[in-house]
């Protein structure tokens, strides 16, 4: 636009400069204080009394991937928020959830969403699923200072691989280390119990509804043994957040649809409080144990 740039005189010159396709790198160069890790000076004391989000689960199925999260945020031994949202669209073909410091986690997710949108606008194409996973790891690394002071966030990322036609799941540590998971994974305070449930309930040829049901069963088991994980609150109509990603893109299930799954789950738990059980032995088509 030459010298007649729209917004000249009103917007910082940095916004008109050519540069990296990474929005996080742009902020790091021109406004580092806006990055999550730049908000608290090194060595500053951070209170433990901040809301923390808890359990997130993800499962691949034949046509994509499902991610679900409970709605509780705790502050010490107090329930701080009953209906917090922890599962979000990262872009059209991916989903991200977080466990840990709720405020920092929500900010990290928003920055990741802008990062992917910024890249697509500048480059004219979307990142590959692995590229998206790598970008999230870099953003997480920028929060390491806050994590060392007690405001740790751990995300769970999943998406549909357009090149290979299947769902993929990635987990992280607080340093930004990225790990691809096979078939299913869980993070948060109830993750041990959720993952144990998924080990027994998961099967590789599961359809969408079976994958959703498995995620909800895993969250229920986590809430049964972990006080920081919230189960479905039927009286308040607060249900777990559930989202799918397939070749049709990201889809968040409406509460009415999740409620129908929850009603079936609760009816089953009335008969079997510990939930469905897996067969002790698998059998092939001849009936022989394998």
N, C-alpha and C positions, 0 to 999 in steps of 0.2 A: 504494500500500500504506500510505499515511499514515505514522504514526510506527512502525508495525510492519514496517519494511522488512526483507526477508530479508538477512542479512549485515550489518546495522547494527552498528557497533562493531568489525567485523572487516575491512571493506573501506573504502577511501578514499571520502569523500563525493563526490568527482568522478565515481565510477562511477554514482551515482544522479541526477546532474544531467542535465536535458534539454539538448540542444545539437545540434551539427552531425552530419550523417550521414556525415561523413568521419572515419574512425578516425585517419588521419594528423594531421588538424587537432586532434583530441582529444588525441593524444600531444603535439603541439606546444604546446598550452595547459597541460597538466598534468604532462607528463614528457618535456620536449624532449630530455633526455639519452638516451632510448630510441630516438630516430630515428637511422637510419644516419649522417647528417651530424653528429649531436651527440656521437658517440663520441670523436672526436679533437679536442683544442683547436686553434684556429686557429694556424697557424705551427709546429705540432709536426712533427718529422721523422718521415717514414714510410719504413720499409725497402722496398727494391725486391724483397727476397727473400720474396715472398708468392706463393702459387699463383694462376695466371691460367688461366681457362677460354678456350677458343678457338672454333672455327667452328660456327655455327648457320645452317641454311638453312630456308626456308619456300617452299612452292609452292601456288598455288591449283589446284584441279581442278574437274571439273564438278559435284561434290556438296559441296565444302567446301574444306578446306585441310590440308596436311601440313606438320609441322615436324619437323626432325631435327637432331641434334647429335652431334658426336664425344664421346668420353669422356675425353679427355686434359686434364690441367691441368699447366702447366709452371711452373717457378720458375727464371728465368734459362735456362741451357742444360740444366737437369735436369728429368726427368719427375717431377713431384711426386705426382700421383695418376693411375692408369691407368683408373679406372672412375668418375670423378666424374659426377654427374647435373646437366645444365644445361637440361633441358626439363621443364616442369611444367604441370599444369592451373592456369589462373588462376581459372576457375570452370567451370560445367557446359558452357559453349559457347565457351570461349576457352583459349588456350595461350600460355605465355610462356617464352622462353629468354634466356640472357644470355651475354655474352662480357666478359672483364675480370677484375677481382679476385674470386676465387671466394667468399671469405667474405662480402664485401659484397654480391655478386650474389645469393647464397642468402638473405641476410637481406632484401634488397629484394624478392625474390619472395615470401617469407613475409608481409611487410608488405602487399604488393599483394593477396595472397589474402585476408587479413583485411579489408583495405579494401573489397573487393567484397562479402564476406559481411556486414560491418557495415552497409553501405548497404542491402543487400537486407533485412536484419532490421528496420532502422528504417523504411524506406520501403515495405516490402511488395511491392516489384517489383525487377527487375534493371535495371541500367544498359544503355543501348544500347551497341553495339559502339564507337561513337565516344566515348561517355562513359567507357567503360573505358579506351580509349586515352588520353584526356585525363588521367584520374586517374593513370595510370602516368607520364605526363610530369611531373606535379606532384611525385610521389614522387622521381623522378629528379633534379629540380631541387633537392630538399632535400639531395641527396648531393654537390652541386657543390663544397663545401669539401673533402671527401675526394678528389674527382676532381682538383682542382687540386694536391693533395699527392701524387698518384701512384696513388690507389686508385680508378681510374675503372671504371665499369660501364656497358655499353651493352646494353640489352635489345632483343629482337625480339618483337613481340606479334602474334598472329593469332587470328582467331575466325570463327565463323559468324554472319552477319548474319541474324537471325530475320525482320526486316522485309522484306529484299530477296531472301533465299534464296540467298546465295552467300558464299564465303569472302573475307576481307579481311586484309591484312597491313600492319603499321605498324612503321616503324623510328624511331630516336631518335638525337640527339646527346647529348653529356655534359651539356649545359645544360638538357635536358628538351624540346628542340625535337622535334616530332612530325611525321612525314611518311608519308602513305599511299603504299604501293608497289603497282605494277601487276604482277600475275601471279606474280612470284617476287622473292626478295631473300635476301641473306646478310650476316652480320656476323662479326667476329672476324679473327684474323690470316690465316686461309686464305680469307677471303671473296672476294678478287680472283679466285682460281683457281676457287672454287666457282661464282661468278656467271658466269664465262666459260663454264663447262661448261653451266650452266643455259640460257644464251643459245642454245646449239646444240641442247639436248635438249628444251626446253620446247615444248609445243604446247597451245593453249587448250582443245582438246576431250579432254584427257587424262583417263583414268579414275583411280581410286584407286591401283591397282597401278602404273600408269605414273608417276604422281606420286611414289610412294614410291621406285620404281626410279631416277627422275631425281635425287631428293634423295641417295640413297646413292651414285650415280655422281659427283655433285658433291662430296660429302664425300671420296670416294676420290681424286678429282683434287686436292682441296685438300691431303690428306695426302701426296700424291705430290710436291708442290712446297713445302709449308710444314712445317717440322720441328716446329712447335708443335701441329699438328693430328694426331690419332691416327687411323689406319686401323682397320678391323676386326681384332681380335686373336683369331683363331680358336683358337689353342692354349689361351688362357685363357678362351675363350667370352665375350669382352667385345665387344659389338656396339654400333653407334650406337643412341642413343635415338630412337625414331620415334613420333610421335603424330598422330592425325587428329582433326579437328573437323568435324562435319556436323550435319544436323538431328537426328541421333540423339545428339548430344553429344560430349564428349571421350572419346577411346579411345587408350590407350597400347598399342602392339603388344607382345605378349610376346616374349621373347628367341627362342623357337623359331621364331616367324613371321619375325622379322627375320633369323635365321640362314638361313632358306630363301631369302630375297632375296639375302643376302650370298653364298651358295653359287652362285647363278646369276651374280651379278656377277663373282665370282672365276673361274668357268669361262670367262666371256667375256673376261676380262682375260688369261687364259692364251693365248687365240688372238690378241687384240688388246690389247697392254699399255697402249696409250693410250686404250682405251675405245671406245665406239660413236661413229661419226661421223655428222654431219648431211648431208643432200644439199646439194650446192652450189647448186642451184636448186630452188625449189618448182614444182610443176606443177599446173595445174588439171585438171578432169575430161577435157578433150580431149587432154591430154598436152602442151599448149603450155607452155613455160617462162614463169613470171611474174616 
